[in-house]
């Protein structure tokens, strides 16, 4: 897995990249009450706002970590936003992307580097 400074995790799954938020981000947000996801087949550029997550504390945007196409979204977190808190690194994933260049993942932090960055 790789991690972004925006507290997203990225996991390679075949030729796709699965994107979610980290446990740290889920804890900071508090209880997630609403998730808005992008439409499949949406083309995105790195840094584009692609999802909205709302909790009892705040609303946040989830940014596209890479250039590519959203190919699948996790409807389970729309129906049950609490999954993001319960299992942020598993069942609480947000979307899957097809990206042009898997080498772009090299720009992101390893788990150890991420843990150091959050203290």
Beta strands, then each sheet from edge to edge (+ up, - down):
strand 1: 2-3
strand 2: 8-13
strand 3: 16-21
strand 4: 32-36
strand 5: 42-44
strand 6: 49-55
strand 7: 59-63
strand 8: 68-73
strand 9: 95-99
sheet 1: 1+ 2- 3+ 9- 8+ 5-
sheet 2: 4+ 6- 7+
end
